[in-house]
Each structure stands twice: as structure tokens, then as C-alpha cells.
């Protein structure tokens, strides 16, 4: 995989995404969800909120990389907090 410069934060980020997808799949099979309305302007399911949270987490990382020279661990922490907020109250 020499075409991409894998760093530890990048590997952790993608590993966490894979683990979340596996956990959500198992959780959805055991307990199907219903749509609900939170602070997001649409009715969403758990899967919708996960997709929105992961997409915005990717944008958080892109903005962080583009605007700062600091470590990606901070962006990972911000993304995890944001994903928790969207999944819980979104």
C-alpha cells in the first residue's frame, strides 16, 4: 500500500468507521429502529444519522488538515464527539 501515506491517526479513523458499521449492522438486526425527529431538520433512522455523522466527520478532518498543521488526533476527537451528538440527539 505504498500509494498512500498511512499514518496511525488515519488507520485508527478507518478502523473505527469499520467497527461502527459492524456494530450498527448487528444492532439493527437485533433491534430495528423507527424514524424520529431530533435537531436535524428531517426524520432520520439510526443508519441515516450514522451516515450524516460519518460524512460530516470526513469534512471535519478535511477542514482540519487544510486549515492547520497540528496532529490529526484532535480532529479524530472532535469527530467522535460530533458523531456521538448526531447519533444521540440528531
N, C-alpha and C positions, 0 to 999 in steps of 0.2 A: 504494500500500500504506500509506495513512495511518492505517489502523485499528490498526496495530501499530507500536510504537516500536522500530524495528530499530536495534540497536547493533552495533558492529563485533564484539564477542565473540559475540553471538547469531548473526550472519551466518557467522562462522567456524565456530561449533559445528554449524550445519545444513549448511554446505558440507562439513565433514569427515565428517559422517554420510553424506551423499550419495556422497562419494568412496569411503568404506569399503564401502558397499553395492555400488557398481560394481566395485570391486576384488575383493570377495568373490564376486560373481557370476562374474566371469572366472576366478578361481582355482578355484571349484567346478566350472565347466565343464571346465577343463583337468585337474584332479586331484580327482576325487570322494573325499570323506572317509568314514571309518568312525567309528562311535561309540566313545568312550573314556571312561574314568573318571579324573577329576582330583580336585581338592579339593572340587568341587561334589558334593552328595550323590546325583547322578543321572548316568547315562551320557549324554553330550552329543556332538553333532556340532559342526563349526565354526559353522554357522548358529545352532544353539542357544546357543552361547557368545557369539556376536555379539549376539543378541537380549537375553540376560541382561545383558551388559556395557553395551549401549546403554540398556536400561531403568534399570539402577542408576545410570548416568551422568546420566540425566534427574533421578532422585531426588537425586543429589548436588548438581546445580545448583539444584533447588528448595529443598533444605535450606540451601544456601549463601546463596541470595537471601533466604530467610526469616529466617536467623539472623544475618547480617552485613550491613554496609553497604559492604564492600570491593568491589574490582573483580572482574568475572567471569573474568578471566584465570586467577586462582588455581583457581577451580572447573574451568575447562577443563583446566588442567594435571593436577589430581587425577583428573579423569575419564579423561584419556588414559592415565595411569599405571594406573588401575584396569582399563580396557579391555584394556591390554596384558597385565596379570596374568591376567585371566579367559581371554583368548584363548590364552595360553601354557600356563598350569598348571591352568586350570579344567576 
